[in-house]
Amino acid sequence: MSISNNKATYLVTGGAGFMGSSFIRCLLSDPTFSGRVVNLDALTYAASKENLCAIETDSRYTFVKGDIADRQCLDQIHRQFPIDIIVHFAAETHVDRSIDTPSLFFATNVMGTLNLLEFVRANPNIHFHLISTDEVYGALGQDGVFTEESPYAPNSPYSASKASSDHMARAFAKTYGLNITISHSCNNYGPGQYPEKLIPLMIDNALVRKPLPIYGEGDQVREWLFVDDHSHAIQTILEKGTPGEVYNIGGVDALTNLHVVELLIETLAPHIKCSVAELKGLIAFVKDRPGHDFRYALDPQKILALGFRPQVPFSEGLEKTISSHLDRKNHTIGV
């Protein structure tokens, strides 16, 4: 990139959410970082300022409650803190919710992103990085991987809305010559994830011995990436990537949903003094959701060539996730 990332002013959208807060924590954990992070978040249901309590008094950090669709808010931030880089996390992301209320997903993921791109068009010195998903490529069978050149084939309103924002970002880069990068990540997990997603939902249900619902037969395959590894991947793209390029961020572990739940049970049981057998007895297979993709897999060679390597294996990340989740629930580890 043409600017010094270590001294840059970052606007992070959705920075109180699960992935955005990890990225902010990773940035500010570097004592040599002398720039500024402005966190723009509307604090909707899945966001929590608790995710940032460790850094909220850092002099390099500013929180702004606001909407990415509010152009005046963006202009005001830019006047006060001239922005060098936007990292755009803010999005509606839960597939089930998109099936129920697709219009909400298009309002946020498409029109919200369009507003940010128009803002960048008016301020073309800003680098814009869009956080996207492997789901835009559709589903794979038993074999194969998605590359950055794979055709888009979204199968849910959520993935369609993300595909739309990807296409807009690419079009703005080509039409207006803007500095834009896009990354597609596999499933993230880790501390602070809202409990509508698989892993935190299973932890919460297991704690109160509620059924652990798994769609279909649980044979859907996903790659899993610890959220801080995702944050480091984004930093790598911003430091070493090429404007106009797309980067796939694959995980180190490809697991079926059923296997994820079984591993979670085996890791969680000792923490809550419950037998593995009792928790496995809570597994309940439920009717599959419409358009449920069978398998995702990303070819990571392009980002590996930049020097990125995931550092956290699934077993270690799962232990960190469970411990953090239990701490938040005011459970004492081992009790």
N, C-alpha and C positions, 0 to 999 in steps of 0.2 A: 504494500500500500504506500501511498505517497505522503502519509503523515506519520508522526511518531505515536504509535498506539499507547505507549507508556505515559505520554503526557496529554493524551486526548481527552476531550469531554465526550462521554458516552451518554446517549439517551437510550435507556432500556425500557421498552414497553412491556407491561405485564410483569414488572420486576418483583412484585409481591407474590407471584405465583410460584409453583413448584420449580420449574426450570429456570425462570428468570431470576429468582432469588439465589439459586445456586451460582449462576453466572456472576451476579453482583458480588457474592461472597468470595468467589474465586479471584475476581479482579482486585478486590480490596485486601485480600490476604497477602498480596505482594507488597512488601514494604517499599519497593522502589517505584511503585505506581504513584505518579505525582499529578495525575489528571483528576477528573471529576466524573462521578456517576450520578446522573439524574434518573430517578425511577418514576416513570409515569404509569400509574395504575388506577383503574376505576374501583378497585376493591370489590369486585363481584364475588359470588359465593365461593369460588375455588381459591381466592387469594387470601393471604393472611400476613399482616405485618409482623407476626411472630416469627415468620421465616427469616426476618432480617434483624431480629432483636440484638444479635451479636455485633452488628455494625451500624446501628441506627444513630450512634453519636459520633461516628467517624466524620471528621471535617471534610473529607473528600466526597461525602454522600449527601444527596438531597432527595427528599421524597415529594412528589407532586401528585395529589389525587386529581385525576382527570381522565378524559375519554380520548382515545386515539382518533375519534371522529370529529373532535373539536379543534378546528384549525386555529382559532384564536388562542387556545391553550398552547398549541405547538409554537406559534409565533412568539408568545410571551416568554416561554421557556428559552427560545433561541436568542431573544433579546438579552435575557439575564445571563444565560450560560451558553455562549455560542457553541453549537453542536458540531462535532467532527464526525461522529459515528453513531448511527442508529442500529441497535440490535433489536429486532422486532419479534418478541415472544407472544405478545398479547393475542389471544385467540380463544374461541370456544373449541374444545377438543374432544368432548366425550361423544362417541359414536351413538350411543343409545339416546342421548338427548337430541342429537341431530335428526334422528329418525322421528322423534316426537315434535320437534320445533325447528324445521330446517330454515325458516326465515331468519331466526335469530343468528344462525351460523353465517348466513350470507351477509347479514347486516354488519357483523363484527369482522369476519374473516375476509370478506371481499370489499365492502365499502370502507371499512376501517383502514384496511391496507391501501386502498386507492387514495384515501385522504393523506396518508403518510407519504405515498409516492408523489402526490401533487406538491406536498410540502418540500420534498427533496428536489423536485423539478424547479421550484422557486429558489432553492438554495443548493445548487449543484456541486458545491464543494463538499457536501456531506456524503460519506459512504454509508450505504444502506445494506444491511444484512438481514435476510428473511429466513426465519426458522420454519422449516416445513417438515414433512413426514414421508415415510416410506409408503404410506397408504395411497398416495396419489398414483402410484404405478399399478394399482389393482392387486390381483392375487396371483401367486405362483402355484404350480402343482408340486409334485414330490421333488422335482429337480430344478436347477437353474438359479440365477441371481439377477437382481435388477442392477443395471449400470446407470450412469448419468444420462445415457442416450436412450434408455428404455422409453417406449411410448407411454403416455398417461392413459390410465383406464380406471378412474375412481369408481368405487362401488357403493359409497354411502354419501349422504348429503354432507357430512363432515369432510370426507376426502375430496369431494367435488368442490367444496368451498376453498379448501387449501390449494387444489390444483388451479382454481381460478386466480388466486392471489399469486401463485408462482408465475402463471402466464402473464399477468399484468406486470410483475416485476421485470421479467425478461423483456417484455415489449417496451417498457420505459427505458431500460438499459439500451436497447437497440435504437429506439426512435429518438431519444433525447440525449444519448451519450452519457448516461448517468453511471456512477460507480456503484454497482450492485453485485452482491454475491448471494447465493441461495444454498442452504444445506438441508438435506433430507436425513432425518434420524430414525433409527429403529426405536423400539419401546424403551422409554426411560423409566427408571425406578430409583427410589432412594428416600431419604428423610423429607418430610413436609408435603408429600403427595396427597391430594385430596382423596378421601375414601370412597370415591365412586369408581376408581381404577382398581384393577384386579388385586394387586398385592395389599394395599392398605385396607381394602374392603374385606379381604379374607382375614387379616389380622383383627379388625374390629369385630367381625362376626365370631371369630374363634374365642375372643375374650369373654363373650357373653353366651357362648355355646349355641349360637344361631347357625342355621344351615349355611354351608359354603357353596353357593350356586355356581355351577360351571356350565357354560353353554354347550349343547350337543353332547358329544362324548369327550370333550376336552382335548381333541387331537389337533386343534389349530396350532401352528408353529409360529413362534415369534423369536426374533433376536432381542436380547436384553442388554442394555447399556446403563451403567451406573451414572446418575445425573451429573456428578462432578466430572466424570470423563467426557460427557457431552459438552460441558462448559469449556473444558480444556481444548476440545476439538474446535469449537467456535473461535477460541483465542488463536489457535493455530491458523485457521482460515484467514482471520483478520490480519495476522502478522505476515503470513507467507503466501496466501492465496492470490489469485488473479481476478481483478474486477471482470464481471460478466460471466464468471464460471459457476458451475454447480458442483457441489461436493456431497457424496453419500457418506454418512457416518454409521457404519455397521457395528454390531455388538460382537462380543467374544463368545456369547453363549446362545445357541439356538435350542429352544425348549418348547415342548407342548404345554398348553395351559394346564393340563392335568399334572404334568411333572412339576411345573412351577408351584402349584398348590401343595403337592406332596413334599417338596423340598422345604417350603415355608412351614408346613406342619412339623416336620422333623426338627427344624431350627427353633421354632416358637415354643414347642411343648416344654422343654426344660425351663424356659423363662417363666412360665405360668403354672408350673407344677401340675401338669396335665399329661396323661399318657398320649403317645402318638396314635394308638389305636382309637382312643376316644375322639380325638380330633378328626381322624380319617373317617370315622363314622358319621361326621357332620357333612361330608361331601354329598352334594345333591346335584344330579345332572338335570338341567332344565331345558326347555325348548329353545333351540338355536334362534338367534336374532336374524332378521331379514338381511340378506346380502353379506353374510359374515364371511370375510376372506379366509382362505385356508392357510396360506403360508406367505410370509414376507422374508426376503433375504436380500441384503445389499452387498454389492461388490465394493470393498473399501479401498481399493488400490490407489485411487486418485488422492485421497486424503493421507494414506500411509506414505505416499511419496513426498508429502510435505513434512513428514517427521512425526505425525501423531501416532500414538500407541495407547489403547485403553490400558489402564493400570489396575482396575478393580475386578477380580473374578466374581462370578455371580454369588458364590457361597459367602465370600467376604462382604459383598455389598448387601446381601440379604440380612446378614447378622447386624450390620450397621443400621439398616432400615428398621428392623424389628426393635432394636435397642432404643433408637430415637423415638419411634412411635410409642413405645411403652412409656418412655420418659414423659412424653407429651400427655399421655393419658393418666399421669400421676401414679403409675404402677411402679413398684420397687422391683428392680431386676432380681429374679430368683425367688420372689415371694408369690 
